[in-house]
Amino acid sequence: MEAIFHEKQEGSLCAQHCLNNLLQGEYFSPVELSSIAHQLDEEERMRMAEGGVTSEDYRTFLQVISNALKVWGLELILFNSPEYQRLRIDPINERSFICNYKEHWFTVRKLGKQWFNLNSLLTGPELISDTYLALFLAQLQQEGYSIFVVKGDLPDCEADQLLQMIRVQQMHRPKLIGEELAQLKEQRVHKTDLEQVLEANDGSGMLDEDEEDLQRALALSRQEIDMEDEEADLRRAIQLSMQGSSRNISQDIPQTSGTNLTSEELRKRREAYFEEAMSEEDMLQAAVTMSLETVRNDLKTEGKK
């Protein structure tokens, strides 16, 4: 929607934004609109003052906008007037509307084959479907808006030419400028709170990636500790097996076979075995095997008793 001209709200220049968004370009400035306002004759000013201050402001803006549009051969007709309603014109067959509530004015215009809400209070143009247009206008009337139909040929613009050939889709509706500013402020506050928490955390100021790295490091550290504990247990088993069985048999048992050895013979075999060059893993496995062999031998010896 970059091709669509959309002036955002600045101060109290809604009449300027309304006209420029309608004509799709920087056609009017505050100075030019002020000049048009001063051109109103005294009789017109007197008629406006008859309805009070609010009515005067409203009629002044309406007259300024009407006079500004006359330069382009355009005129305003009240949408809900009996004269217009008798014409029974479907809103989608019009080209544009100007909407007013109190001191705010904005444009709803058809560009190409699609309708857009060009409210200067929005962060960008808002796409309005054909089926939703009538409901949107009715909702504005319920909220107290005055709606005017813009009659006449609008000047050519790039957005209208482009959107005659393509249709746009809008994934996210624009927000009100005040809502966006509040959201940005909330994000800044949240960011500040997060930074304070991180600074209190020993000033580490870690981001999510750093926290993930820390978690991985802690997990690896725990694995290493577990491995060291296992190795320590196995080393203790080796030391115990090297010292021989703690359950010494009080009487000598004659050797009957390779699987029925005395504790002393088993100890000598282990010493000879571990003196040979072997990897640490082989040593650990051998210690476990020897320990199991000792247990089996002791059980057999106890059974013979």
Secondary structure, 3 states (H helix, E strand, C coil): CCCCCCCCCCCCCHHHHHHHHHHCCCCCCHHHHHHHHHCCCHHHHHHHHCCCHHHHHHHHHHHHHHHHHHCCCCEEEECCCHHHHCCCCCHHHCCEEEEEECCEEEEEEEECCEEEECCCCECCCEEECHHHHHHHHHHHHHCCCEEEEEECCCCCCHHHHHHCCCCCCCCCCCCEHHHHHHHHHHHHHHHHHHHHHHHHCCCCCCCHHHHHHHHHHHHHHHHHHHHHHHHHHHHHHHHHHHCCCCCCCCCCCCCCCCCCCCHHHHHHHHHHHHHCCCCHHHHHHHHHHHHHHHHHHHHHHHHHC
